[in-house]
Amino acid sequence: MTDLSVKYMGLQLKNPVIIGSSGLTNSVEKIRDLEENGAAAVVLKSLFEEQIAYETEMNLGSNDTNYPVDMGYIKEYSKDHYLSDYIDLIESVKKNAGIPVIASINCFSDKEWISYARNIEKAGADALELNISLLPVDETKDSRDYEKIYFNLIEKIDKTVSVPLALKIGCFSSGLANLIQKISWTKNVNSMVLFNRYYNPDFDINNYEFRATNILSTPEEISTSLRWIALLSGRVQCDLVASTGIHTAEGVIKQLLAGANAVQVVSTIYKNGPGQIQVILKELAKWMEEKGYNNINDFRGKMNHENTKDATAFERVQFIKYYSMSDYY
């Protein structure tokens, strides 16, 4: 029988399909449904540092500042309220579901949210994913300034928790391969999740307002993570997980061939429902049987940078001569 099981951050998963952090993973009922349809693990909807900071300030702004003691109480209450709800979710999922639960903190600094991690671990989370949202737009900073934020976070979180740690980052870096490799060398990072999918802004040209666009990913967006998983597989000292643009079994297979230890899916579940997990797993097993693979390790990394004859395909950034515009029009 075809074995779809994988190991991720030391956790034994029944298959490589993890449900990424989203509204799909914000309740016990939804997570149980995902588990029943074959999900191997879930990353809980993120605890957002930015949202907590914003709403705390909004609460502070709506009160009389002549009472500093009360203001301090309001500030702590706002933070504790979010954390308490998150702890309750972790504990409930651990009691009612049988798959690994990965907590998620979406952060942009190395400030006081670090203390939340200890409570998250105590609640029973099997691992912690730090979703680090950094967009290098400050012209007064260079790449080293942004890199320091990653390493400061890693150092502080290592002193706080002992559960496996995953780092989910964006692809915006002047030396991305070097950065990921250096992060992987730190003993406290067990996995890198490639990549964050950022908010995509758009303009309403009639009302002159900002609005979101392309909220869900498309299969065409797989290329960025596929390139970097293939380039880094075998060159880093931690697990690699692919995220964004993975909608079908074909997408899962591609990322495994590139060297991913597992994948995270979200948009395809929103579009097709939890039953899409079963479709993906059935087609993955069928493909493996047809190719004669007994388990994932038989082919994982088969097409990464080190194992591909034409490795320059991963490094090419421009269309070569015979891909002219006339081929498309």
JOCORNOR-V512777 format. One record per backbone hydrogen bond with DSSP energy under -1.0 kcal/mol. NH is the residue of the N-H (numbers start at 1). CO is the residue of the C=O. E is the energy in kcal/mol with one decimal. If there is no record, write none. Layout:
NH & CO & E
NH & CO & E
This chain:
3 & 294 & -3.0
6 & 13 & -2.0
8 & 11 & -2.6
11 & 8 & -2.5
13 & 6 & -3.0
18 & 263 & -2.5
19 & 41 & -2.3
20 & 265 & -1.8
25 & 22 & -1.7
31 & 27 & -1.9
32 & 28 & -2.5
33 & 29 & -1.8
34 & 30 & -2.1
35 & 31 & -2.5
36 & 32 & -2.6
37 & 33 & -1.2
38 & 35 & -1.8
39 & 34 & -2.4
40 & 17 & -2.7
42 & 100 & -1.8
43 & 19 & -2.6
44 & 102 & -2.6
45 & 25 & -1.2
47 & 104 & -2.4
49 & 106 & -2.8
52 & 48 & -2.2
53 & 49 & -2.6
54 & 50 & -2.4
55 & 51 & -2.9
56 & 52 & -2.2
57 & 53 & -2.0
58 & 54 & -2.2
59 & 55 & -2.3
60 & 56 & -2.3
61 & 57 & -2.7
62 & 58 & -1.0
63 & 60 & -1.6
67 & 64 & -1.2
71 & 67 & -2.1
72 & 68 & -2.2
73 & 69 & -1.9
74 & 70 & -2.6
75 & 71 & -2.3
76 & 72 & -2.1
77 & 73 & -2.8
78 & 74 & -2.5
79 & 75 & -1.6
80 & 76 & -2.9
81 & 77 & -2.4
82 & 78 & -1.5
83 & 79 & -2.2
84 & 80 & -2.9
85 & 81 & -2.0
86 & 82 & -1.8
87 & 83 & -2.7
88 & 84 & -2.3
89 & 85 & -1.8
90 & 86 & -2.2
91 & 87 & -2.5
92 & 88 & -2.3
93 & 89 & -2.5
94 & 90 & -2.5
95 & 91 & -1.4
96 & 92 & -1.6
97 & 93 & -2.1
102 & 42 & -2.8
103 & 127 & -2.3
105 & 129 & -2.2
106 & 47 & -2.1
107 & 131 & -2.0
114 & 111 & -1.7
115 & 112 & -1.6
116 & 113 & -2.0
117 & 114 & -1.1
120 & 116 & -2.0
121 & 117 & -2.2
122 & 118 & -2.1
123 & 119 & -1.6
124 & 121 & -1.5
125 & 120 & -1.5
126 & 101 & -2.3
127 & 101 & -1.0
128 & 164 & -2.5
129 & 103 & -3.0
130 & 166 & -3.1
131 & 105 & -2.8
132 & 130 & -1.0
132 & 168 & -2.2
133 & 107 & -2.2
134 & 132 & -1.0
137 & 135 & -2.2
141 & 138 & -1.7
146 & 142 & -1.3
147 & 143 & -2.4
148 & 144 & -1.9
150 & 146 & -1.2
151 & 147 & -2.0
152 & 148 & -2.6
153 & 149 & -2.2
154 & 150 & -2.4
155 & 151 & -2.4
156 & 152 & -2.3
157 & 153 & -2.8
158 & 154 & -1.9
160 & 157 & -1.1
161 & 157 & -2.3
166 & 128 & -2.8
167 & 191 & -2.5
168 & 130 & -3.2
169 & 193 & -1.5
173 & 171 & -1.1
179 & 175 & -2.6
180 & 176 & -2.7
181 & 177 & -2.3
182 & 178 & -2.4
183 & 179 & -2.4
184 & 180 & -2.3
185 & 181 & -1.1
186 & 183 & -1.3
189 & 186 & -1.5
190 & 165 & -2.6
191 & 165 & -1.3
192 & 239 & -2.2
193 & 167 & -2.8
194 & 241 & -2.9
196 & 169 & -2.7
202 & 211 & -2.0
204 & 209 & -2.9
208 & 204 & -1.5
209 & 204 & -1.0
211 & 202 & -2.1
213 & 200 & -2.2
221 & 218 & -1.9
222 & 219 & -1.5
226 & 222 & -2.4
227 & 223 & -2.5
228 & 224 & -1.9
229 & 225 & -2.8
230 & 226 & -2.2
231 & 227 & -2.1
232 & 228 & -2.1
233 & 229 & -2.3
235 & 232 & -2.7
239 & 190 & -2.5
241 & 192 & -2.5
242 & 262 & -1.8
243 & 194 & -2.6
252 & 248 & -1.8
253 & 249 & -2.9
254 & 250 & -2.4
255 & 251 & -2.0
256 & 252 & -2.2
257 & 253 & -2.7
258 & 254 & -1.8
260 & 255 & -2.8
261 & 240 & -3.3
263 & 16 & -2.8
264 & 242 & -2.6
265 & 18 & -2.4
269 & 266 & -1.2
270 & 266 & -1.9
271 & 267 & -2.4
272 & 268 & -2.1
273 & 269 & -2.5
276 & 273 & -2.1
277 & 274 & -1.9
279 & 275 & -1.6
280 & 276 & -2.5
281 & 277 & -2.5
282 & 278 & -2.5
283 & 279 & -2.2
284 & 280 & -2.3
285 & 281 & -2.5
286 & 282 & -2.1
287 & 283 & -2.3
288 & 284 & -2.2
289 & 285 & -2.3
290 & 286 & -2.3
291 & 287 & -1.8
293 & 288 & -2.8
298 & 295 & -1.3
299 & 296 & -1.8
300 & 296 & -1.7
301 & 256 & -2.4
302 & 299 & -2.2
303 & 257 & -2.6
304 & 301 & -1.8
305 & 230 & -2.9
311 & 309 & -1.1
313 & 310 & -1.7
314 & 311 & -1.6
316 & 312 & -1.5
323 & 320 & -2.4
324 & 322 & -1.2
327 & 324 & -1.8
328 & 325 & -1.8
329 & 325 & -1.1
